[in-house]
Every structure is written in C-alpha cells, then in structure tokens.
Amino acid sequence: MMRKTLGLGVCAILATLSSAAFAEGKIVISNWDGYMPKELLENFTKETGIAAEMTVHATNEEIMGKVVASGGKGYDVLFVSGQFGEALHKLGLAADLDHGNIPNLANLYPEAMKLSHDEGLKYSVPYAWGTTGLCYRSDVVTTAPSSWNDLLKPTDALKGKTTMLATDRWLMMPALLALGYSINTVKEDEIAAAKAQLIETKKTLLTYDDTTFYQKLVSGEASMVEAWDGWCNYGIAENAQIKYVIPKEGSDMWVDTMVVTSASENKAAAEAFINYVLKPEVHRWVAENILYKVPNKAAMDALDPKLIEQYPNLALSPAELLKFEQLRDLGEGQKLWSKTVTEITSAN
C-alpha cells in the first residue's frame, strides 16, 4: 500500500457551522484499517477544533454486528459499503443528513448524487467507489483474462493459483455475472446455478481471501485473483507486471460510504467531518493515499496524472462506473445468500 503525506494548510473553521457544534464533544469514527491517511483526523481536529477518535473494523459484517447490538451508541460516523448503509437506514440506525452542514457535497460528480442505494444522498455520502475484476500477473498469465470464466474454470496451469473474495456478495458475484444474472438476485434457481458453479470452482482455488490476495500475487503464490480495483493497485505498486481487467460480463459498481449514526450525540460535528473529507485537497489526498477512485470531481481533476498512468483503473469515468449494477441490500433475501455461501465454503 502506497503511503503519501501531502502538506495541508490549516484553514479557517467552516463558516457554515456554528462554533457551538464544535464544542459538542469528541466524535468516534469506525473505518477499515488503512483506508484513510493516518494524519487525516489530526488535521481535521486542527482545522475544526473537533476531537476525533478512530476505531477500525475488518469487514462490513463486523461493524454491522456491533452497531445493531448497541443501537449505534458509541459511534458517530461509520464507513460502510453502500448496501450496508442502506440496511442501516432501513433499521433506523442511519441518521438523515443535513446537507446545509455539508456544503462540500457540491464538489461531488453529479453521478454521485444518483446512487441507487441512496439517490440524493439522504443518509450516506460516498467516500470511494470502483469496480471488482481480475488482478493477475501478466508475466505468468500469458493470455490476459477477459471473462469471469477464466477464474471460475481456470486452465490446468492456473489451478491452485487463484483466489476469490470471501465476503458473501463478492464471492457469489463472478458466477452470477458469468451466468448473466443480476448481482442482486434472490431467485432460488439462479442462486442454485451459481452455487453449483462455485462448488466446482472451489476445487481449483488456492483460497478465499479478502485481505492478503494482492500480496499473494506479489509473492507469486497466486497468479490471478478476484480483486477490488484499489487493492489491485496495491499489488501494482509493488510489481508492475500486475494488471487489472474488468471481465467482459461486467462488474459491480461498489460504493463505500460515510454514514452518521442515528444515535450520534454529535451529529453536527459528524457532518463537519464528512464535509472536511469532501474538501478537494483532502479527498485528493485520500485518493493518492489509498489508490481508490473518489467520487469528488474537484479532487480527481487535481490528481497527479502520473498516478493514472501507473494505475489505469483510476481513470474510469463516473459514467463508465454507472453502467454497472450497484450492490443493494437484499433484505430477507440475505438469508438465502448466507445459507448458500455457507454451503459453498463448507463443500468438499
């Protein structure tokens, strides 16, 4: 993972928020580890006077479990994928946002206001977005992959040298796309067809892996992996022979969002934090640090062109992203998915 620290000037306190908001107390933020420049909270506090503490979660499911169990108490801002933000809203655990406290929403691409899980950004604000595809060693995989079937039905040379994402939605996705189904389907026959393929595919995998797959590519333990585009960039940063491709059957359009909990006792301060992240220089700094696309036009326009040359997937436009289906909360349908994934991962 590339780390960059760019100098940030300490600017005037946001005029749009009252000083009283800043005195409300410390906010607690939960994010994935390494998914934010480590100096960001410190700079936020210097600029706004709002104390902030960050906790980390490994997965969407982990933070969902904690928030549901506590009713959201103890957290002010959560970083979760869009479909989980949608679920939190359905459960009454995500607060409606006061856009008057987040004027930097104006820096977002127009497309970012039209996300299917939360059109108009009523309760969530996109932090990063991208695609899921195949990340591979071009010096080992001599014919570039072009289909999800290159992963699902690998050549003999690739057997035992591939990994798939472990989380339910992304574990199922390659098979659903290869079969021509929606990535949000809850139709039992379609889920069963995907399950049958994935049980066969499991016999060819090195492992399921959500966290170290790019390192396996770098080390040569794996030759091709299912990957989120930004994580593939971490591999590219260490080995220029690593490439990323979106298969011909398509991808999901994933969105990671910032959500204020309905239990937050510092809602205005939490919204001030979101507003700070959306500043062009801050969100650009985020993109350069985590190597993911951000939905902030002003930030992406200012991105170092050399980064896009090194990591071509950063250049995918919002219009190209929106061609792909976005993962949505499945509601009661999640039970079928969870049962199916358990059957796949426990199959011999």
Salt bridges, closest charged atoms under 4 A:
GLU42 OE2 - LYS46 NZ 3.47
GLU47 OE2 - LYS279 NZ 2.80
GLU53 OE1 - LYS26 NZ 2.80
GLU62 OE2 - LYS66 NZ 3.23
GLU86 OE2 - ARG328 NH2 2.63
ASP96 OD1 - HIS89 NE2 3.47
ASP139 OD1 - ARG137 NE 2.93
ASP156 OD1 - LYS159 NZ 3.13
GLU200 OE2 - LYS203 NZ 2.96
ASP209 OD2 - LYS216 NZ 2.75
ASP229 OD2 - LYS293 NZ 2.76
GLU271 OE2 - LYS267 NZ 2.68
GLU281 OE2 - LYS279 NZ 3.49
ASP301 OD2 - LYS297 NZ 2.72
ASP329 OD2 - LYS90 NZ 2.92
GLU332 OE1 - LYS335 NZ 2.90
GLU343 OE1 - LYS195 NZ 2.71
GLU343 OE2 - LYS339 NZ 2.93
